[in-house]
Amino acid sequence: MTERLEDFALGKKIIKEGGLQKIGVVGAGTTGQEIIRLAARKGLEVVFVDISEERVQTVLVRIEKQLDDKINRWGLTQGEKRAMLSRIHGSADYSILKGCNIVIESINSKKKGTSLQERKEVFRKIEEVVSPKATIASNTATLIISEISSVLKHPERAVGMHFILPLDHVKVVEVVRTYQTSDESFSCIGKFLKMVERELIEVQESPGNISTRMIVPLINEACAILLEGVADVVQIDKTIKSTTGLLTGPFEMADTIGLDKLLKWMDNLYNEFGDIRYKPSPFIKRLVRAGMVGRRVGEGFYLYKDGKRYQKPGNVQFLGRAVSPNR
């Protein structure tokens, strides 16, 4: 059997924008993996760093499975999958980042409270191995990039970014330049986003940017409506999608983000602004404490199995389960 040249993803010439060749990602959680796939599909070499070699192998397996899922939905060919995987490499050693034009920090801390100090340490390690001209970005929703980049010898290379999930559907990226960010670093991020076909939305430094400050009150109010017994999870999501044009309802959105990450966003915004709109719903806290943090673990406001979402059978008292999760 013969295969077309296109099946090996060699039929199209890949044009690099402004000399961008290699992108680095530190932290290959849910968002990190989506950034890796997005860049690799657009022809960029992508290297990533995670906490251990065992974790690196787990990430590579997950990425391959995600690509297989796309093939099953006719969103990708076998040739494109092979080409993408050939461009992706991971390590627990930061030296793999040498030669990167851009490195994006996208860690997902499991600790309570802010991840500011951890992100600073990641920035230090990145700067030790990349060239003086490399741009260092942080994918953060509620932290201030000026504070993270204060540890850099060259803070002018730092840029804030916020990729909004799901990346396949959201075509904009919030980008923050500090008072020190150079035009060259900001332009480098612009070229990268152009390559991956995403629109750059420049925002001023403020915790939550645009999207998170809008999303958090929406999800909190949806939880209040749920706890009052006005409507159930599915009814609330359907109503919001139908009346606003949003692709996902507040509970679908929360499960996609991850309730543990969402809770940190809420805590950070509430601590920063002291506004009751950002105070975490007690229902979200209960779900996080029970380990029901959303899609990635198979349960949050909904149940997830084999890539499909299902309504939970129980009531609010038992976190949507038919019986108490403590029994």
Secondary structure as the mmCIF struct_conf table of DSSP 4:
data_model
#
loop_
_struct_conf.conf_type_id
_struct_conf.id
_struct_conf.beg_label_comp_id
_struct_conf.beg_label_asym_id
_struct_conf.beg_label_seq_id
_struct_conf.end_label_comp_id
_struct_conf.end_label_asym_id
_struct_conf.end_label_seq_id
HELX_RH_3T_P HELX_RH_3T_P1 LEU A 5 PHE A 8
TURN_TY1_P TURN_TY1_P1 ALA A 9 ALA A 9
BEND BEND1 GLY A 11 LYS A 12
HELX_LH_PP_P HELX_LH_PP_P1 LYS A 13 LYS A 16
BEND BEND2 GLU A 17 GLU A 17
TURN_TY1_P TURN_TY1_P2 GLY A 18 GLY A 19
STRN STRN1 LYS A 22 VAL A 26
BEND BEND3 GLY A 29 GLY A 29
HELX_RH_AL_P HELX_RH_AL_P1 THR A 30 ARG A 41
TURN_TY1_P TURN_TY1_P3 LYS A 42 GLY A 43
STRN STRN2 GLU A 45 VAL A 49
BEND BEND4 ILE A 51 ILE A 51
HELX_RH_AL_P HELX_RH_AL_P2 GLU A 53 ASN A 72
TURN_TY1_P TURN_TY1_P4 ARG A 73 TRP A 74
BEND BEND5 GLY A 75 LEU A 76
HELX_RH_AL_P HELX_RH_AL_P3 GLN A 78 SER A 86
TURN_TY1_P TURN_TY1_P5 ARG A 87 ARG A 87
STRN STRN3 ILE A 88 SER A 91
BEND BEND6 ALA A 92 ASP A 93
HELX_RH_3T_P HELX_RH_3T_P2 TYR A 94 LEU A 97
TURN_TY1_P TURN_TY1_P6 LYS A 98 GLY A 99
BEND BEND7 ASN A 101 ASN A 101
STRN STRN4 ILE A 102 GLU A 105
BEND BEND8 LYS A 111 GLY A 113
HELX_RH_AL_P HELX_RH_AL_P4 LEU A 116 VAL A 129
BEND BEND9 VAL A 130 VAL A 130
TURN_TY1_P TURN_TY1_P7 PRO A 132 LYS A 133
STRN STRN5 THR A 135 ASN A 139
BEND BEND10 ALA A 141 LEU A 143
HELX_RH_AL_P HELX_RH_AL_P5 ILE A 145 ILE A 148
HELX_RH_3T_P HELX_RH_3T_P3 SER A 149 VAL A 151
BEND BEND11 LYS A 153 LYS A 153
HELX_RH_3T_P HELX_RH_3T_P4 PRO A 155 ARG A 157
STRN STRN6 ALA A 158 PHE A 163
HELX_LH_PP_P HELX_LH_PP_P2 ILE A 164 ILE A 164
BEND BEND12 LEU A 165 LEU A 165
HELX_LH_PP_P HELX_LH_PP_P3 PRO A 166 PRO A 166
TURN_TY1_P TURN_TY1_P8 LEU A 167 HIS A 169
STRN STRN7 VAL A 172 ARG A 177
BEND BEND13 TYR A 179 GLN A 180
HELX_RH_AL_P HELX_RH_AL_P6 ASP A 183 MET A 195
TURN_TY1_P TURN_TY1_P9 VAL A 196 GLU A 197
STRN STRN8 GLU A 199 VAL A 203
BEND BEND14 GLU A 205 GLU A 205
TURN_TY1_P TURN_TY1_P10 PRO A 207 ILE A 210
HELX_RH_AL_P HELX_RH_AL_P7 SER A 211 LEU A 227
TURN_TY1_P TURN_TY1_P11 GLU A 228 GLY A 229
BEND BEND15 VAL A 230 ALA A 231
HELX_RH_AL_P HELX_RH_AL_P8 VAL A 233 THR A 244
BEND BEND16 LEU A 247 THR A 248
HELX_RH_AL_P HELX_RH_AL_P9 PRO A 250 ILE A 257
HELX_RH_AL_P HELX_RH_AL_P10 LEU A 259 PHE A 273
HELX_RH_3T_P HELX_RH_3T_P5 ILE A 276 TYR A 278
BEND BEND17 LYS A 279 LYS A 279
HELX_LH_PP_P HELX_LH_PP_P4 PRO A 280 SER A 281
HELX_RH_AL_P HELX_RH_AL_P11 PRO A 282 ARG A 289
TURN_TY1_P TURN_TY1_P12 ALA A 290 GLY A 291
STRN STRN9 GLY A 294 GLY A 294
HELX_RH_3T_P HELX_RH_3T_P6 ARG A 295 VAL A 297
TURN_TY1_P TURN_TY1_P13 GLY A 298 GLY A 298
STRN STRN10 GLU A 299 GLU A 299
BEND BEND18 GLY A 300 TYR A 302
STRN STRN11 LEU A 303 LYS A 305
TURN_TY1_P TURN_TY1_P14 ASP A 306 GLY A 307
STRN STRN12 LYS A 308 TYR A 310
BEND BEND19 PRO A 313 GLY A 314
HELX_RH_3T_P HELX_RH_3T_P7 VAL A 316 PHE A 318
TURN_TY1_P TURN_TY1_P15 LEU A 319 GLY A 320
BEND BEND20 ARG A 321 VAL A 323
TURN_TY1_P TURN_TY1_P16 PRO A 325 ASN A 326
#
